Amino acid sequence: MRNQSTRGAIMIFRIKLICFFIALILTGTLNSAEAQVRVSDGDDLQVAVNAAQPGDVIIVENGTYNDFESTFEVAGSLDNPIHIKAETIGGVILTGESHFVFKKAAHIILEGFVFDATGDDTLIKMEGSNHIRITRNVFELTTTESVKWVYIGGFWNDYNFEFMSHNNRIDHNVIQNKTTPGHYITIDGTNNEDRSEFRQSQYDRIDHNHFKNNSPRAANEQESIRIGWSEMSMSSGFTIVEHNLFEDCDGDPEIISVKSSDNIIRHNTFKRSYGTLSLRHGNRNWVEGNFFFGDGKPTGMYETSEINTGGIRIYGTDHVIINNYMEGLMGTRWDAPIALTQGDAIDGESSSLSKHFRAERVTIANNTLVNNTHGIEIGFDNSGKYGKGLKDITIANNIVTGTENVMITYMDGNDQGEEITWINNVFYPKGDAELVSGGSAFSSDQAVEADPKLVYSDSLWRATSETHAFDNTFSGLSIATDIEGQSRSTLSMVGADHYSTDSVLFRPLKAEDVGPFAESNETNSESLFTSFISDFEAEGGTQTIELSANFEWTITNETEWVSVNNTSGSGNADIEITAMQNPSLQPRSAIITISGETLTRNITINQLGASTIAGTVKVDVVEVTASSEQAPENVKENLIDGDLGTRWSAEGDGEFAILDLGESYDVKLLKIAIHKGDERYVYFDIETSENGTDYTVALKDTSNSKTTEDLENYEIDVTARYVKVIGYGNSGGSKWTSINEVEVYAVDTTATSAEQKNGLPSSYKLLGNYPNPFNPGTNIQFEVPKTTNYTLTVYSIHGQKVFVKQGVVQAGNSNVYVDLSQKPSGMYVYKLTAEVNGTSSLIGTGRMTLIK
């Protein structure tokens, strides 16, 4: 639960549009003696760059340029690179066959361009080049050909490895909308003359990029990143891929394909992407701290095969897979959250480097797999084609929990026997799920079947103080930190997250954390992104963003409940965003857009729903009765003891509990906490009565949301003394109804307010809209004590105002007609206010479903 004391406070958060003179950040203060040249032609750019001295800055003036081609063959220095930059980030748009080539170049920064090309050339090619930085650009290429978009490789005919590429960086770019084979980024290398030796470009870094919309699925060669290739797989790349966001990258079974040795893949976030992070070739790779989310993306199809969101697939030797988080993935076989298939070759025994080398001496530790369709899958043999079993695998301190299929599956009857060492794992199958299939049961030191006591917080299933803890040193490896960068103790929680109050360094990435406008901290490559505050409490409030720009900008806001103090300007500014109080129990969101001449940035504003309905108070329950109970522990009195750790349980269809309020109240809201409500649905009805004999239905065929064990809101509008909860079992297949707590909220009859002094009550009795679902026209009905002016406002479910009506209503039962004949079907929210003697009062809010 959030700390309610923070409500109403003014909060500050920073969303940086970094379009200022970026060289001040990247290279230190610019020496005024260094030359600056402005160009507006590709040939002029090539001449200017190739004549540049270390530290010179070449500026391409803002504009749109077609077929803008340049080849650079020059070197700056480590302390004074040559800087090629757009006049403003995003201000130079390159179309047609525009592309850049770096040949035996060094110490150059290329920054701020938008490639909107239609040619068949690689957009950025680095041949035998080093210390080239490609930063804060946008890449998009429309073509029918197979094209590698950004390429790092060797220099043609360099058979002595004299001009090897190395130490290049590709960062803070958006790379999007690929529809043909070829990779977004390729790390390649070179070979000697007889092709007996291949070497990869080394020590390159790919970070803080936004990769998105790579589709449709191709059979091969459409990875978002490929590092090396089969003939180069024994070469050490020392490539680092970190802090990148991958969204809807579906073009290849391998989102990132690692085909060389000694690389690091860490702190990346994968969302809604068909395929896996694949250790396809090579040895000694390190995969740490990555987040994988299926986000409900359904199974797709490629030709006759299913494709799914996946996790990590492993071949080769001596890899380390630690602190990764996987949630909501649907893949199996190659696409399982963790896939250890068998191989068709053994390291050192095959002359072909293109085979699937079985996994050997691999450590898989402290990973969290939660609510995936499948878990860890071992031994898939591809219809007998992969006959080489795994060797010396350690699987330790992991959490696997879910409600579907099997936590640990040995595929195709290939139990790997003693080749897998299991140490202190926690596996927790729920519902109809099974612990293990196709292999032996676990001993207590290998794995325990128990609830890992995770809690859903800040969009992740996190450890608690009750999560199992074990020694985190095994196989010569000691894991010092968790997925969030918090220190682990010697006795450390299982799974990716260690329960800690230390500062969080790493979180799942969002769009604002990566790409051209993300804030950068070059002094610490381990904490280069910031998580921005964009949430409001239900009471509303004001937050401030610092807008840094060197261009004119406008802010567009079409949401009634959000206001912005400044909608246009130039340069840096502090922008105040104010959210009105949310009278509804439902959360809501809105988007404001900041636009420059060529750039836009969307900021999402989220607001929590109210915890209770305004003008209501919690009513004390005088007595609880029940049709039956699971004595002696799970008894009816637990429903009102204020303790979410106790419950009332009853088995059978129609078992009920009745809460007696002692007298009749205008009841507006029930709060109900379901036992194991984050794991299963419990089905129930709510009925109410004034006399304890004649009951009417208040809510029919209701269930919890299956997202929390905390109290959830259920709106009703009745006059009642008795509240009956009738249970019909749960989604786990049993007829048990188990409820931890019930709270009742009714109109506060003791309240006094300015509205009452003006003849208006603190709350009104809305009789509802009828019918609901309704046709394009309907009435909002309510009771009002005196003739008054009113305003009716109707919003879409996204918070956009779609209908406003003003008028006068008479005292008594009144109607206001709503005409949504020109609006699409869907859910709408209305707000009705009245005014007497200059004082405005909220009559009420409600929801309507429009069906045409």
ChimeraX attribute file (.defattr): number of C-alpha atoms within 10 A of each C-alpha:
attribute: neighborCount
match mode: 1-to-1
recipient: residues
	/A:1	5
	/A:2	7
	/A:3	6
	/A:4	9
	/A:5	7
	/A:6	10
	/A:7	15
	/A:8	15
	/A:9	14
	/A:10	13
	/A:11	16
	/A:12	14
	/A:13	13
	/A:14	17
	/A:15	22
	/A:16	19
	/A:17	21
	/A:18	19
	/A:19	22
	/A:20	17
	/A:21	15
	/A:22	16
	/A:23	16
	/A:24	10
	/A:25	13
	/A:26	15
	/A:27	15
	/A:28	11
	/A:29	9
	/A:30	16
	/A:31	10
	/A:32	7
	/A:33	8
	/A:34	12
	/A:35	13
	/A:36	14
	/A:37	14
	/A:38	16
	/A:39	18
	/A:40	16
	/A:41	16
	/A:42	20
	/A:43	13
	/A:44	14
	/A:45	23
	/A:46	18
	/A:47	14
	/A:48	21
	/A:49	23
	/A:50	16
	/A:51	13
	/A:52	20
	/A:53	18
	/A:54	19
	/A:55	23
	/A:56	24
	/A:57	24
	/A:58	22
	/A:59	20
	/A:60	23
	/A:61	16
	/A:62	18
	/A:63	14
	/A:64	14
	/A:65	18
	/A:66	16
	/A:67	16
	/A:68	21
	/A:69	19
	/A:70	19
	/A:71	19
	/A:72	21
	/A:73	17
	/A:74	20
	/A:75	24
	/A:76	21
	/A:77	14
	/A:78	14
	/A:79	11
	/A:80	19
	/A:81	24
	/A:82	26
	/A:83	25
	/A:84	22
	/A:85	26
	/A:86	24
	/A:87	23
	/A:88	23
	/A:89	29
	/A:90	24
	/A:91	23
	/A:92	23
	/A:93	21
	/A:94	22
	/A:95	20
	/A:96	18
	/A:97	19
	/A:98	25
	/A:99	23
	/A:100	20
	/A:101	18
	/A:102	21
	/A:103	21
	/A:104	19
	/A:105	23
	/A:106	27
	/A:107	23
	/A:108	30
	/A:109	22
	/A:110	20
	/A:111	27
	/A:112	26
	/A:113	27
	/A:114	24
	/A:115	25
	/A:116	21
	/A:117	23
	/A:118	18
	/A:119	19
	/A:120	19
	/A:121	19
	/A:122	20
	/A:123	24
	/A:124	21
	/A:125	21
	/A:126	26
	/A:127	25
	/A:128	25
	/A:129	28
	/A:130	27
	/A:131	22
	/A:132	26
	/A:133	22
	/A:134	22
	/A:135	24
	/A:136	29
	/A:137	26
	/A:138	23
	/A:139	23
	/A:140	19
	/A:141	26
	/A:142	15
	/A:143	15
	/A:144	12
	/A:145	13
	/A:146	16
	/A:147	22
	/A:148	24
	/A:149	23
	/A:150	22
	/A:151	22
	/A:152	28
	/A:153	23
	/A:154	28
	/A:155	21
	/A:156	12
	/A:157	12
	/A:158	15
	/A:159	17
	/A:160	11
	/A:161	17
	/A:162	10
	/A:163	21
	/A:164	23
	/A:165	32
	/A:166	26
	/A:167	18
	/A:168	25
	/A:169	20
	/A:170	21
	/A:171	25
	/A:172	28
	/A:173	28
	/A:174	24
	/A:175	25
	/A:176	22
	/A:177	19
	/A:178	27
	/A:179	20
	/A:180	22
	/A:181	23
	/A:182	25
	/A:183	25
	/A:184	26
	/A:185	22
	/A:186	22
	/A:187	26
	/A:188	25
	/A:189	27
	/A:190	26
	/A:191	22
	/A:192	14
	/A:193	12
	/A:194	7
	/A:195	10
	/A:196	8
	/A:197	14
	/A:198	21
	/A:199	24
	/A:200	29
	/A:201	28
	/A:202	24
	/A:203	18
	/A:204	24
	/A:205	18
	/A:206	22
	/A:207	25
	/A:208	30
	/A:209	29
	/A:210	26
	/A:211	27
	/A:212	23
	/A:213	18
	/A:214	28
	/A:215	21
	/A:216	19
	/A:217	24
	/A:218	18
	/A:219	12
	/A:220	12
	/A:221	21
	/A:222	31
	/A:223	29
	/A:224	28
	/A:225	24
	/A:226	24
	/A:227	28
	/A:228	29
	/A:229	24
	/A:230	19
	/A:231	20
	/A:232	25
	/A:233	24
	/A:234	21
	/A:235	23
	/A:236	22
	/A:237	29
	/A:238	20
	/A:239	28
	/A:240	19
	/A:241	24
	/A:242	24
	/A:243	31
	/A:244	29
	/A:245	25
	/A:246	28
	/A:247	21
	/A:248	23
	/A:249	31
	/A:250	29
	/A:251	28
	/A:252	27
	/A:253	27
	/A:254	30
	/A:255	28
	/A:256	26
	/A:257	25
	/A:258	30
	/A:259	31
	/A:260	32
	/A:261	28
	/A:262	20
	/A:263	26
	/A:264	20
	/A:265	22
	/A:266	24
	/A:267	28
	/A:268	25
	/A:269	22
	/A:270	29
	/A:271	25
	/A:272	23
	/A:273	31
	/A:274	33
	/A:275	29
	/A:276	30
	/A:277	26
	/A:278	23
	/A:279	28
	/A:280	23
	/A:281	29
	/A:282	30
	/A:283	29
	/A:284	19
	/A:285	27
	/A:286	19
	/A:287	23
	/A:288	24
	/A:289	29
	/A:290	30
	/A:291	25
	/A:292	28
	/A:293	23
	/A:294	24
	/A:295	15
	/A:296	13
	/A:297	17
	/A:298	14
	/A:299	12
	/A:300	14
	/A:301	12
	/A:302	11
	/A:303	10
	/A:304	6
	/A:305	8
	/A:306	12
	/A:307	24
	/A:308	26
	/A:309	33
	/A:310	37
	/A:311	36
	/A:312	26
	/A:313	24
	/A:314	27
	/A:315	26
	/A:316	28
	/A:317	25
	/A:318	20
	/A:319	25
	/A:320	19
	/A:321	24
	/A:322	26
	/A:323	29
	/A:324	28
	/A:325	27
	/A:326	27
	/A:327	25
	/A:328	23
	/A:329	31
	/A:330	26
	/A:331	26
	/A:332	23
	/A:333	22
	/A:334	25
	/A:335	26
	/A:336	27
	/A:337	33
	/A:338	28
	/A:339	25
	/A:340	25
	/A:341	30
	/A:342	28
	/A:343	24
	/A:344	18
	/A:345	22
	/A:346	19
	/A:347	17
	/A:348	8
	/A:349	8
	/A:350	12
	/A:351	9
	/A:352	11
	/A:353	19
	/A:354	16
	/A:355	18
	/A:356	21
	/A:357	30
	/A:358	24
	/A:359	28
	/A:360	23
	/A:361	20
	/A:362	25
	/A:363	23
	/A:364	21
	/A:365	29
	/A:366	30
	/A:367	29
	/A:368	27
	/A:369	29
	/A:370	24
	/A:371	22
	/A:372	27
	/A:373	20
	/A:374	30
	/A:375	32
	/A:376	21
	/A:377	24
	/A:378	27
	/A:379	25
	/A:380	25
	/A:381	20
	/A:382	16
	/A:383	8
	/A:384	11
	/A:385	11
	/A:386	19
	/A:387	18
	/A:388	19
	/A:389	25
	/A:390	28
	/A:391	19
	/A:392	17
	/A:393	22
	/A:394	19
	/A:395	21
	/A:396	27
	/A:397	31
	/A:398	26
	/A:399	30
	/A:400	26
	/A:401	28
	/A:402	26
	/A:403	21
	/A:404	17
	/A:405	20
	/A:406	24
	/A:407	28
	/A:408	21
	/A:409	24
	/A:410	21
	/A:411	21
	/A:412	14
	/A:413	14
	/A:414	19
	/A:415	19
	/A:416	19
	/A:417	12
	/A:418	11
	/A:419	15
	/A:420	19
	/A:421	13
	/A:422	20
	/A:423	22
	/A:424	23
	/A:425	29
	/A:426	25
	/A:427	25
	/A:428	22
	/A:429	22
	/A:430	21
	/A:431	15
	/A:432	13
	/A:433	17
	/A:434	19
	/A:435	20
	/A:436	19
	/A:437	17
	/A:438	15
	/A:439	16
	/A:440	11
	/A:441	11
	/A:442	15
	/A:443	11
	/A:444	12
	/A:445	10
	/A:446	16
	/A:447	21
	/A:448	18
	/A:449	15
	/A:450	15
	/A:451	16
	/A:452	24
	/A:453	13
	/A:454	20
	/A:455	15
	/A:456	13
	/A:457	10
	/A:458	9
	/A:459	8
	/A:460	17
	/A:461	20
	/A:462	19
	/A:463	23
	/A:464	16
	/A:465	12
	/A:466	12
	/A:467	20
	/A:468	24
	/A:469	21
	/A:470	16
	/A:471	16
	/A:472	21
	/A:473	15
	/A:474	14
	/A:475	10
	/A:476	5
	/A:477	11
	/A:478	12
	/A:479	18
	/A:480	14
	/A:481	17
	/A:482	27
	/A:483	28
	/A:484	20
	/A:485	21
	/A:486	19
	/A:487	18
	/A:488	18
	/A:489	16
	/A:490	14
	/A:491	13
	/A:492	24
	/A:493	28
	/A:494	29
	/A:495	31
	/A:496	30
	/A:497	29
	/A:498	28
	/A:499	21
	/A:500	17
	/A:501	8
	/A:502	10
	/A:503	10
	/A:504	14
	/A:505	15
	/A:506	22
	/A:507	22
	/A:508	25
	/A:509	24
	/A:510	17
	/A:511	20
	/A:512	21
	/A:513	26
	/A:514	27
	/A:515	24
	/A:516	27
	/A:517	22
	/A:518	22
	/A:519	20
	/A:520	21
	/A:521	14
	/A:522	11
	/A:523	8
	/A:524	8
	/A:525	12
	/A:526	15
	/A:527	16
	/A:528	20
	/A:529	21
	/A:530	20
	/A:531	17
	/A:532	15
	/A:533	15
	/A:534	19
	/A:535	16
	/A:536	28
	/A:537	23
	/A:538	24
	/A:539	18
	/A:540	21
	/A:541	18
	/A:542	18
	/A:543	21
	/A:544	20
	/A:545	19
	/A:546	16
	/A:547	20
	/A:548	18
	/A:549	21
	/A:550	18
	/A:551	17
	/A:552	13
	/A:553	19
	/A:554	16
	/A:555	19
	/A:556	14
	/A:557	17
	/A:558	14
	/A:559	18
	/A:560	15
	/A:561	19
	/A:562	22
	/A:563	17
	/A:564	17
	/A:565	12
	/A:566	13
	/A:567	14
	/A:568	15
	/A:569	13
	/A:570	14
	/A:571	13
	/A:572	18
	/A:573	15
	/A:574	13
	/A:575	17
	/A:576	15
	/A:577	18
	/A:578	19
	/A:579	24
	/A:580	17
	/A:581	19
	/A:582	19
	/A:583	20
	/A:584	22
	/A:585	21
	/A:586	14
	/A:587	17
	/A:588	18
	/A:589	18
	/A:590	21
	/A:591	17
	/A:592	19
	/A:593	15
	/A:594	19
	/A:595	17
	/A:596	18
	/A:597	11
	/A:598	14
	/A:599	12
	/A:600	15
	/A:601	16
	/A:602	15
	/A:603	15
	/A:604	13
	/A:605	18
	/A:606	18
	/A:607	22
	/A:608	19
	/A:609	19
	/A:610	18
	/A:611	18
	/A:612	20
	/A:613	21
	/A:614	18
	/A:615	17
	/A:616	20
	/A:617	19
	/A:618	16
	/A:619	16
	/A:620	14
	/A:621	20
	/A:622	11
	/A:623	14
	/A:624	18
	/A:625	15
	/A:626	19
	/A:627	12
	/A:628	16
	/A:629	22
	/A:630	15
	/A:631	11
	/A:632	6
	/A:633	13
	/A:634	18
	/A:635	18
	/A:636	28
	/A:637	19
	/A:638	21
	/A:639	26
	/A:640	22
	/A:641	14
	/A:642	12
	/A:643	11
	/A:644	19
	/A:645	11
	/A:646	20
	/A:647	25
	/A:648	25
	/A:649	26
	/A:650	26
	/A:651	18
	/A:652	14
	/A:653	15
	/A:654	17
	/A:655	21
	/A:656	24
	/A:657	24
	/A:658	21
	/A:659	25
	/A:660	21
	/A:661	19
	/A:662	14
	/A:663	12
	/A:664	16
	/A:665	20
	/A:666	18
	/A:667	24
	/A:668	22
	/A:669	23
	/A:670	20
	/A:671	18
	/A:672	21
	/A:673	22
	/A:674	28
	/A:675	24
	/A:676	17
	/A:677	23
	/A:678	16
	/A:679	20
	/A:680	22
	/A:681	21
	/A:682	26
	/A:683	20
	/A:684	22
	/A:685	18
	/A:686	22
	/A:687	19
	/A:688	25
	/A:689	20
	/A:690	19
	/A:691	12
	/A:692	14
	/A:693	9
	/A:694	9
	/A:695	16
	/A:696	15
	/A:697	12
	/A:698	16
	/A:699	16
	/A:700	12
	/A:701	11
	/A:702	15
	/A:703	20
	/A:704	21
	/A:705	15
	/A:706	15
	/A:707	14
	/A:708	18
	/A:709	22
	/A:710	18
	/A:711	19
	/A:712	19
	/A:713	19
	/A:714	17
	/A:715	17
	/A:716	17
	/A:717	15
	/A:718	22
	/A:719	15
	/A:720	23
	/A:721	20
	/A:722	24
	/A:723	26
	/A:724	23
	/A:725	20
	/A:726	22
	/A:727	28
	/A:728	23
	/A:729	22
	/A:730	18
	/A:731	17
	/A:732	15
	/A:733	10
	/A:734	12
	/A:735	19
	/A:736	21
	/A:737	27
	/A:738	25
	/A:739	27
	/A:740	27
	/A:741	25
	/A:742	22
	/A:743	20
	/A:744	22
	/A:745	22
	/A:746	25
	/A:747	22
	/A:748	18
	/A:749	14
	/A:750	8
	/A:751	13
	/A:752	11
	/A:753	10
	/A:754	13
	/A:755	18
	/A:756	13
	/A:757	11
	/A:758	15
	/A:759	14
	/A:760	23
	/A:761	21
	/A:762	22
	/A:763	21
	/A:764	17
	/A:765	18
	/A:766	19
	/A:767	15
	/A:768	18
	/A:769	20
	/A:770	14
	/A:771	14
	/A:772	13
	/A:773	16
	/A:774	17
	/A:775	16
	/A:776	17
	/A:777	13
	/A:778	20
	/A:779	16
	/A:780	20
	/A:781	17
	/A:782	20
	/A:783	17
	/A:784	22
	/A:785	13
	/A:786	13
	/A:787	15
	/A:788	17
	/A:789	17
	/A:790	21
	/A:791	18
	/A:792	21
	/A:793	19
	/A:794	23
	/A:795	20
	/A:796	18
	/A:797	19
	/A:798	15
	/A:799	19
	/A:800	19
	/A:801	18
	/A:802	16
	/A:803	15
	/A:804	15
	/A:805	14
	/A:806	14
	/A:807	11
	/A:808	14
	/A:809	18
	/A:810	14
	/A:811	13
	/A:812	12
	/A:813	14
	/A:814	17
	/A:815	17
	/A:816	20
	/A:817	13
	/A:818	19
	/A:819	15
	/A:820	19
	/A:821	12
	/A:822	8
	/A:823	13
	/A:824	12
	/A:825	15
	/A:826	13
	/A:827	15
	/A:828	20
	/A:829	20
	/A:830	22
	/A:831	18
	/A:832	22
	/A:833	17
	/A:834	23
	/A:835	19
	/A:836	16
	/A:837	10
	/A:838	9
	/A:839	13
	/A:840	17
	/A:841	21
	/A:842	20
	/A:843	23
	/A:844	21
	/A:845	19
	/A:846	18
	/A:847	19
	/A:848	21
	/A:849	16
	/A:850	21
	/A:851	13
	/A:852	13
